[in-house]
């Protein structure tokens, strides 16, 4: 069995609800939308950077095959 699965155990609905409640208590209801907006923009930036790298690699491959 995977060592990480043994360490974390099975995460089900009760555990997720508990995590959400703890986050609400720590950050409060007003800060969570700001945190999610920041998380969303970070994911968007990561995806854009990954696409740019993929495009660079494909253009690099096209130039090497033409030569």
Residue pairs with C-beta under 8 A, 6 or more apart in sequence:
23 32
24 32
27 35
